[in-house]
């Protein structure tokens, strides 16, 4: 589903990603962990080209972007449709009700007819447990509910891959579980997911593979049991000791 080769990203003189190679199979849940400033969020943003890589290539769903060449806006737009992004902050449109937020992408970006999109939006709101809140505005929803609307909005674009950038970091602790449960349901249904998170318990429960990034490179990767219980690299051991 995803093939990444030689991915690098610099901001002026600062090299944040220093050459990442990675393959992710369809239906797998890959969770990215690492300290603040390690490059994990930049890596995720490069996957849907919210940040344009400096070098390398990314292939998602059979469509490849080679960043050694100039990328046209049309090619970029087509590439982004393969991914759905859920952010730390919910980024909902405040003047739109939940249903309208979920409908916006398919109507404006994919030019789908409104009646078809309305049915789809209602389906995805039900999927995240918010069918009774479809007419509520963001200010009327809890943080956890807003984030679940954000997940429904991303799903409505029917992406091949879901990307989550620390989706629970802005939530009160009692609201975290409701969002993680939706994500676990998606994982159980076979959705390909790449998740940046500090929720180590969730990583242990849901991940097919955990990747530890530090200093802009992949330090260690493996299944959750091996990486959390028997890390091989000293840097991984030091990080896990601090957070556990």
N, C-alpha and C positions, 0 to 999 in steps of 0.2 A: 504493500500500500504506500509506504514512504521510503524513499531512498535519498540519502543525503551524502554528498561527496565534497570533501575539502572546504567545508563551510567556514568562512571567516567574516568577521564584522569589526570594523574600526570606526571610532568616532574621532575625527582628526588624527592626533598622534596616539590615541589610546586604542590598543587592540583588545577588544572584549572577547571575541571568539577567535581561537587560534588554530582552527582546522578540525572540524568535527565530521566524522564519517559514521553513518548510522543507517541501519535498515530496520523497519518496523513492519511486521506482517499484518495483514488485514484481520480485524477483530481483536487485536491485542491492546492491552492497557499498559502504557509505559509511563512511569512516574519519575519526574526529574526532581532531585533534591540537591541541596548545596547551600553554602553560606550566602549571605547577602553580598552582592557584588561579584558573584561567581560567573555570571553570564547566562544563567538559566532562563530568565525572562526575556533577555535579548534573543536567545536561541528560539524560544517559542514565537516571538514576534517576527522572526525571520521566516518561520514556516509558512505564514500567510502574507509575508512581505509587508507587514506594517513597518518593519525596518528592512531596508534593502541590503542584502549581504554585499560585502566588498568583493568576495571571491566565492567560487564553488557553484554547486548546482543542487537543486531540490526537485525531486519527482514525487508527485502525489496523484494517486488514481490514474497513473499512466501518462500524466502530462508533466513535462519537464521544463524547468526554468533554469537557463544557464546564465549565471550572473557575470560571466566574462564578456557577455555581449549586451548590447543595448536592448532593453525590454520595452515593448510598446504598451501603451495604456490598455489596449484591447486584450492583449495577451495576459497582462497582469490581472485585469478584471475577471477573465475566464479562469485563471489559475486560482484566484481567491475563492471562487465558488465551490472548490473542493473542500474547503475548511469552514468550520463554524467556531467562533471565538467567544469565550466567556471570560470577562475581565474581573479584576479585583473589585473595582467600583462598578456598580451595576450598569451604568451608562444607559439607562432607560430614558426615553423622551418624556420629560415631566408633564407635557401638555397632552399626552396620549394615555388612554386607559390601557390596561394590560393586553387586551385583545388587539388593540390598534398597534401597540408596540410589536407584537408577534407578527402581525400582518405586514408591517411596513417593508421589510426586506423583499419578500416574494413579489409584492405589488410594484415597488419602485425599481428594484434591481432586476428581477427576473420577468417583469411585465406580465405576471400571471393574472387572470381575471379575479376580481374581488370576491365573488361568491365562492369560487373554488378555494381561495386563500382563507376566507373566513372559516370554512369547514375544517381546513387543515390546522388553522390557528387554535380553534376550539379543541381539536383532538390533542394537540401538544400541550395546551394548558391543562387538560384533563390528565395527561400523562405525568405532569409534574405536580399534580394534586391541587390545581388552582382553578378548576372549572367554575367554582362559585365566586371567584374574584375577578372574572374577566372584565367587568365594568369599573373596577377600582383603578384609581390613578396611583402612580408610584408613592406619593406622599401618604396614601391610605394603607400602604402595605409595609410589613416588617422587612428588615434587611434580608432575612432568609427567603421571604416570599418574592421580594424584588429579584434576588439572584435566581430563583427558580423561573421567574418570567424571562430572565436573561437566557437561561438554558433553553426554554421553549422557543424563544426568538431565534437562537442559533439553529435549533433542530428544524425549524420551519423552512430553512433554506436547503434542507435535505443534503447536508454535506457528506463527504466520504469519511472525514476525520473531524473529531471534536477536539479543540484545544482549550485548556483551562489554565488561566494564569492566577494561581493562588486564590481560587474562587471563594474560600471561606475566611480569608485574612481580615476582611472588614466586618465580620459578623460577631455578635456576642456569642459566648461559648454555647449557650443553650440553643442557638439557632443553627449551629454548624452541622449537627447530625441530619437535619431535614434536607440540607443540600447534598451532603455526602450520600444519603440514601438514594436520592434521585440519580446521582452519578453511578452508584453501584448497580442500580437497575439497568442503566444504559450499558454498563460493562457486561452484565449478565446476558443482555440481548445481543451482544456481539458488535457493539459500536467500537470502532477504532478510536482510541483516545490517547492524547499526550497531555499530561497534567503536571504542572509545577505546583508543588504544595509543601507545607511544613507539617502536614497531618500524617505523622509516621504510622499511626495505627491504621489509617485509611490505606496507606501505601502497602502495609503488610496484608491487609484484607483483600484489596482489589487489584493490585498490580500483577501483571504477568512478568514484568521486568522493571527493576529500579536502576536508574542511572544517576551516579553521583558526579556532578560537575563542579570543578573548582578551577579558578584561574583561566577560564575560557577553554578548558579541555575536559574530555571525559576521563576521569580518574579511575573509575571502577564501575562495572555494571554486572548485574546478575539477577537471579530470581530473589524475591524478598527474603525468603528464609536464609539463603546463603549470605546475602549482602548484609542483612541486619545482625545475624547471629555469628557469622564467621567472615568478616571483611578481611581482604588480603592486603590492602594498601594502608600504610601508616596514616596517611591523610584522612582516609575514610574512617579509620578507627578513632582518630582524634575528634572528628566532626560528630560521630555518633555518640561518643562519650559525653560530649557537651550537651547534646539535645535530649539525651535519654536520662 
